[in-house]
Amino acid sequence: MTDEIAFYHNPRSRSQMAHWMLEEVGAPYRIVPVDFTRNEHKAPAFLALNPMGKLPTIVHRGTVVTETAAIIAYLADAFPKAGLAPAPDDPSRGTYYRWLFFGAGCFEPALLDKMMKRPEVERKSAVGWGSYDDVIAALKAALAGGPYLLGERFTAADVYIGSELRFAMMFGAPDLEGERIFDDYVARLSARPACQRANAEA
């Protein structure tokens, strides 16, 4: 069975995050373009892989992996020589998981609430992310010890959180622009050769 990853990709989607991760781990992959204008993400062949019709989607060693955070975590473990995830018996593994899944469980829904001007729920405890302000404050605190979420160590969690922050800042999310802690973090990540390669191929 080939080790090459089939990477279903459209650069105007969250799959750009997975593209960066593929470059970081040095995984052998081939891009399978998915044209949204032709509704290829809703074609029966693609829906057989991902019934949600969403990107990113990868197929590796006969296994389909979807959901951005899951793909990033999977690649970090599948290609351990890249050193992008603490070992399972490393105490920092918990912190790594915490921030990797904070991106999916807190930052993204809070950001969408803010950007789409959805009304905040009356009781913040009713939603897992609390509020946008809570999420931004938590990220600031996490990066205060920098330069990365795990201090001196760059991990797959930075790929995910960093990608989301770059996206949010690009589209003018409030409370991010001009914040040096976020500006410096995103600039540091954007300078990584793997990130630049993924963006160049977008």
N, C-alpha and C positions, 0 to 999 in steps of 0.2 A: 504494500500500500504506500502510495506516494506521501511525502511529508509536505508537499506543496499545498498552500492554503488557497482555496477559491474565495476571493474577496469580492462580494457584491457591493458595488460602490457607485455613488453619485456624489461629486464634490459639494453639491448644494444640500448636504444632509449631515446628520450626525456621524455618518461613516467617515468623515474627515478625521474624527478623533481616533477611530480604529486604524486609519491609514498611518497616522503618526506613530501609533503603538507598533504596528507591523514594522515600520522602519527602525524603531528603537530596539526591538528584539532581534532584528536581522533575520526575520523569518522568510523562507522562500514563499512567494505568493504570486498569484496572477489576478489581475483585476478583471472582473466580469462587470462591464458597464451596465447600469440600469437607467434607462431613459424615462424620466417622469412624464415628459410630454407625450410619450407613446403609451403611457400607463403600463410600462413593463413590470412595475412593482406590484401590479394587480393581475398579471398574467398567471394562468394556472400553474405553469412550471415553477414560478417563483413562490406562489402561495403554498405550493407543496412543501417548500423549504421553510417559509416563514408565513404562517397564516395571517399575521398582522399586516403583511405587505409593507414592512418597514426596513429601513437600513439603519445601521450596518447589519449584515448577515455574513457569516463565514462558514465554510465547510472544511474541516481538517480531519484527516484520517477517518473519513466516513461519518464524522459527527458534525451536526449543525449546531452552531452557537449563535444566538441572537441577544439583543439588549447590549447597549454600549458598555456599561460597567462590567457585565459578565464577560464580554469579549476581551476587554482589557485585562481583567483578572485571569482569564483563561490563558491568554498569550504569555503573561508574566510567568505563570507556572509551567506552561508547555515548553518554554525556552528559558530555563533557569540560568543559563550562562550569561544572559544579559544583566542579571542581578537587579531586576526591577521589582522584586518582591522579597520581603524578609522570609527566611525559612519558617516552616510551620512551628518549630520549637523556639523561634526567636521571640522574646517578649514584645518586640515592636510590631509583630504581625497583627496584633490587636489594633494598634494605632493605625496601621496601614489600612486594615479593613474599615475602620471607623471612617476615615476620610474618603476612601474610595466610594463607599456607599452613601456617604453624606451627599456626594454629588448627585446621585440618582434620587435619593429619598428626601433631601431637603433643599439643596440649592436649585435644582432645575424646577421643581414645582413652585417654589417661592418666587423664582425669577419670572416664570410664566404668569403667575398671579399679578406681579407688578407690571410687566410689560403689556399684558392684555387688559390691565386696569380692572381685574376682577375684584369685587368687593371682599375685604377681609372678613373672615368669619368672626362672629361675636366673641366666641371663646377660642383663643389660640390653641388651647389644649386639645381641641377637637380635630386638629390636623397635625400630622406628624412633624411638619416643618415649623410649626409655630407661626412665624411671620418673616417677611423679607428682612426686616431690621434685625431680628434675632439671628438669621442666617449670616448676614453680612458681618455682624459683630463676632460670631463664632469663627468665621474665616479669618478675620483680622487677628484674633487671638491666636489662632493656629499658626499663622505665618509670622507672628511677632518674633519667634525664636529662630526663624528661617535659617538658610535661604529656601528650604523646602518644607513640606508638611511634616516630614520626619527629621527635621533639623538639617544636618549636613548631607543627608542621604536623599538623592533623587529616586523616586519610585513611580510605579504605574499610577499611583494615586495622583501624582502631580500631572500626569498626562491627562487624566480625566478632569480634575478640578481646574487645571490650567487651561484646557480647551474650553471649558464652560465659561471661565472668566474672560477669556479672549473674545468669545462670541458675545457675551453680555456687554463688554466694553465697546465692541464694534458697533453695537446697536443702541448705545447710549443708555444703558441701564443706570438708574439713579444710584447715587452714593458710591460709585466706583471711579468715575473719571476724576483725575487729579489726586486720587488717593495714592500716595507714594508707595505704600506697601504692596498695593495691587499692580501699579505701574511697573515697579521694579521686578516683581515676581513674573509677570507676563513677559517682560522684556528678556529676562533671564531664560525663560523657557523657549521663547521664540528664536533665541540665538542658537539653540541646540541644532546640530547638523541634521538629525533625523526629522525634526519638525520642519526645517527648511526644505528638506527633500520632499516630504509629503505635500507641503504647500506648493512647491514648484511643479509637482505632477498633478495638481488639482485641476 
